[in-house]
Amino acid sequence: MLKNKNKRKRETVDVVANVIILFFAILNLFPLYWLFTSSLKNSSDVIKMPPDWFPKTISFNNYVDVFQNQPALRWTFNSIFVSLISTIAVIVVSSLAAYAFSKLQFKGKNVIYIIFISSLMIPKEVMIVPLFRIIQDLGMVNSLNGMIWPNVATAFGVFLLKGFFDSIPDSLREAARIDGAGELYTFYKIILPIVKPGIGALFILNFVQVWNDYLWQLVVGQSEESKTLMVGIASLMQDLNPNFAYKMAGATVAAVPMLLIFIFFQKYFTKGLAIGAEKG
């Protein structure tokens, strides 16, 4: 009887927990729902009070206007290119540096690592002016290169991946060396595949960070051809006679790549966070 009572109690707790989780899931998904449905309305219907929770008429004209009247395709390409290249470069540089700090022995390693990680305490906004002067001197203003390479100089990826490399036993590396494998072969063929969850987590986190790096992209990309999607969509918000549904369509276009990234890399992201939590 006591066993059945405990079982019913656990089932009740599970039901309550699921209801709470469902409530917060709906609460978090509602802004996306409102963004998408508003993009299918007329501008007057978006600001209508009381609001229409379901569109009375569905029209995709706002999306057509965004791509016909604005260089939205160019903005989208710029955002994807900058975010993807930056993220790939960060993964390559961070994985090599993290491996060196974790597995290699060299003079001053701990001091260099502490100085390197200390840069995480400096907000990027503090470095905007000197960083822009450097980019200006290099002739990278109004270019995608000017948006890409400053994002590669970050210590976060090294900090994240070093924890994964630390969890790999040194005996595995030593066995590879005994079999005649070189350092790069050991790193690329043996060690790197083990830390795939960490790389997946870093890919998502860095891609989202670069995609949403509005301030730096606004400073560097001043021409229409070099604008990213975030900067371009924000420029639509500055009209004196705003079309809110039109802007909602632009914001939806900017949100879609983020959703796709999370869907495709969700497995690596959750696995990476779980492993990181176990290490902590």
C-alpha positions in Angstrom: 0.0 0.0 0.0 2.8 2.4 0.9 4.5 1.6 -2.4 1.3 2.4 -4.3 1.0 5.6 -2.4 4.5 6.7 -3.2 3.9 5.8 -6.8 0.8 8.0 -7.0 2.7 10.8 -5.3 5.5 10.6 -7.9 3.0 10.6 -10.7 1.2 13.7 -9.2 4.6 15.5 -8.9 5.4 14.6 -12.6 2.1 15.9 -13.8 2.5 19.2 -11.9 6.1 19.5 -13.2 5.0 18.8 -16.8 2.2 21.4 -16.5 4.7 24.0 -15.2 7.2 23.2 -18.0 4.5 23.4 -20.6 3.3 26.8 -19.3 6.8 28.3 -19.4 7.4 26.7 -22.9 4.3 28.4 -24.2 5.3 31.7 -22.5 8.7 31.6 -24.2 7.2 30.6 -27.6 4.5 33.3 -27.6 6.9 36.2 -28.7 7.9 34.1 -31.7 4.2 33.4 -32.5 3.3 37.0 -32.2 6.2 38.1 -34.3 5.3 35.7 -37.1 1.5 36.3 -37.1 2.1 40.1 -37.0 4.2 39.8 -40.1 1.1 38.4 -41.9 -1.2 41.3 -41.0 -1.6 44.8 -42.1 0.2 47.5 -40.2 -3.0 48.9 -38.6 -3.9 45.4 -37.4 -0.6 45.0 -35.6 -1.2 48.0 -33.3 -4.9 47.4 -33.0 -6.4 47.3 -29.5 -7.6 44.9 -28.4 -5.3 42.8 -30.5 -6.3 40.1 -32.9 -4.7 36.9 -31.5 -5.2 35.2 -34.8 -4.8 37.0 -38.2 -8.2 37.6 -39.9 -6.5 37.8 -43.2 -3.1 36.2 -44.1 -0.8 37.9 -46.5 2.8 37.4 -47.4 3.1 40.7 -49.1 5.3 42.1 -46.3 7.9 39.4 -47.0 7.7 40.1 -50.7 8.2 43.9 -50.1 11.2 43.3 -47.8 13.1 41.4 -50.5 11.9 43.5 -53.4 12.2 47.0 -51.9 15.3 46.3 -49.7 18.6 44.4 -50.4 17.5 41.9 -47.8 19.1 39.0 -49.7 22.4 40.8 -49.6 22.0 41.5 -45.9 21.1 37.9 -45.2 24.2 36.6 -47.2 26.4 39.1 -45.3 25.1 38.0 -41.9 25.4 34.2 -42.7 28.9 34.7 -44.2 30.2 36.8 -41.3 28.7 34.5 -38.6 29.8 31.3 -40.3 33.4 32.3 -41.2 33.9 33.9 -37.8 32.6 30.8 -36.0 34.7 28.4 -38.1 37.8 30.5 -37.5 37.1 30.7 -33.7 36.7 26.9 -33.5 40.0 26.3 -35.3 42.0 28.9 -33.3 40.3 28.0 -30.0 40.7 24.3 -30.3 44.4 24.6 -31.1 45.0 27.0 -28.3 42.9 25.0 -25.8 44.8 21.8 -26.7 48.1 23.6 -26.2 47.1 24.9 -22.8 45.7 21.6 -21.7 48.1 19.0 -23.0 51.4 20.7 -24.0 54.1 21.8 -21.6 55.9 25.1 -22.1 57.4 27.8 -20.0 54.9 30.3 -18.5 51.9 28.3 -19.6 49.8 29.1 -16.6 50.7 32.8 -16.5 49.9 33.1 -20.2 46.6 31.3 -19.8 45.5 33.5 -16.8 46.3 36.7 -18.8 44.5 35.3 -21.8 41.4 34.4 -19.8 41.5 37.8 -18.0 40.5 39.4 -21.3 37.0 38.0 -20.8 36.5 40.6 -18.1 36.9 43.5 -20.6 33.7 44.4 -22.3 33.9 44.7 -26.1 32.3 48.1 -26.0 35.4 49.4 -24.2 37.5 48.4 -27.2 35.2 49.7 -29.9 37.1 52.9 -30.6 40.7 51.6 -30.7 39.5 48.5 -32.5 37.8 50.6 -35.1 41.0 52.7 -35.6 42.9 49.5 -36.3 40.3 48.3 -38.8 40.3 51.7 -40.4 44.1 51.7 -40.7 43.9 48.2 -42.3 41.3 49.5 -44.8 38.6 47.1 -43.6 35.8 49.6 -43.0 32.7 48.7 -45.1 34.0 45.2 -45.6 33.0 41.8 -44.3 36.6 41.2 -43.2 36.4 44.0 -40.8 33.4 42.3 -39.1 34.9 38.8 -39.1 38.5 38.9 -37.8 37.9 41.0 -34.6 35.4 38.3 -33.5 38.1 35.6 -33.8 40.2 37.3 -31.1 38.2 36.0 -28.2 39.2 33.9 -25.2 35.8 32.4 -24.6 36.3 29.4 -27.0 39.6 28.6 -25.4 38.1 28.7 -21.9 35.2 26.5 -23.0 37.2 23.8 -24.9 40.0 23.6 -22.4 37.7 21.9 -20.0 36.9 19.3 -22.5 40.5 18.6 -23.4 41.4 18.4 -19.7 38.9 15.5 -19.3 40.8 13.4 -21.9 43.4 11.2 -20.2 47.0 11.8 -21.1 47.4 8.1 -21.6 45.4 8.3 -24.8 47.8 10.8 -26.2 50.9 8.9 -25.0 49.6 5.7 -26.7 49.2 7.6 -30.0 52.8 8.9 -29.6 54.1 5.4 -29.0 52.4 4.2 -32.2 54.3 6.9 -34.1 51.6 9.5 -34.5 52.7 13.1 -34.7 51.2 15.9 -32.6 48.9 17.3 -35.3 47.7 13.8 -36.2 47.0 13.0 -32.6 45.1 16.3 -32.2 43.1 16.0 -35.4 42.4 12.3 -35.6 42.2 11.2 -32.0 41.6 14.0 -29.6 39.4 16.4 -31.6 36.6 13.8 -32.3 36.2 13.2 -28.6 35.4 16.9 -27.9 32.7 17.2 -30.7 30.0 18.1 -28.1 32.1 21.0 -26.9 32.7 22.2 -30.4 29.0 22.0 -31.2 28.2 24.1 -28.1 30.9 26.6 -29.1 29.5 26.7 -32.7 26.0 27.7 -31.5 27.1 30.1 -28.8 29.6 31.9 -31.1 27.3 31.9 -34.2 24.5 33.5 -32.1 26.9 36.1 -30.6 28.3 37.2 -34.0 24.8 37.2 -35.6 23.5 39.5 -32.9 26.7 41.7 -32.7 24.7 44.7 -33.8 27.0 47.5 -32.4 30.2 46.3 -34.1 28.4 45.6 -37.4 26.8 49.0 -37.3 30.2 50.7 -36.8 32.0 48.8 -39.5 29.3 48.2 -42.1 28.2 51.7 -43.0 27.3 51.2 -46.7 24.2 49.4 -48.0 26.3 46.6 -49.6 28.2 45.8 -46.3 25.2 45.9 -44.0 24.2 42.7 -42.2 20.6 41.6 -41.7 20.5 42.9 -38.1 21.7 46.4 -39.1 19.5 46.5 -42.2 16.4 45.5 -40.4 17.1 48.0 -37.7 17.3 50.7 -40.3 13.8 49.9 -41.3 12.7 50.8 -37.8 13.8 54.4 -38.3 11.1 55.5 -40.8 9.0 58.4 -39.8 5.8 56.6 -41.0 6.6 53.1 -39.8 4.9 50.0 -41.3 4.9 47.7 -38.3 3.9 44.6 -40.1 6.7 45.2 -42.7 9.2 45.5 -39.8 7.8 42.3 -38.2 8.4 40.5 -41.5 12.0 41.7 -41.5 12.5 40.7 -37.9 11.1 37.2 -38.6 13.6 36.8 -41.5 16.4 37.7 -39.1 15.1 35.2 -36.5 14.8 32.1 -38.8 18.5 31.3 -39.2 18.9 31.3 -35.4 16.1 28.8 -35.0 17.6 26.5 -37.7 21.0 26.6 -36.1 19.5 25.5 -32.7 17.5 22.8 -34.4 20.4 21.3 -36.3 23.0 21.6 -33.5 20.7 20.9 -30.6 22.1 17.5 -29.9 25.7 18.7 -29.7 24.6 21.8 -27.7 22.7 19.9 -25.0 25.3 17.2 -24.8 28.1 19.7 -24.5 26.3 21.6 -21.7 25.6 18.3 -19.9 29.2 17.2 -20.1 30.3 20.7 -19.0 28.0 20.5 -16.0 29.4 17.1 -15.0 32.9 18.6 -15.1 31.8 21.6 -13.0 
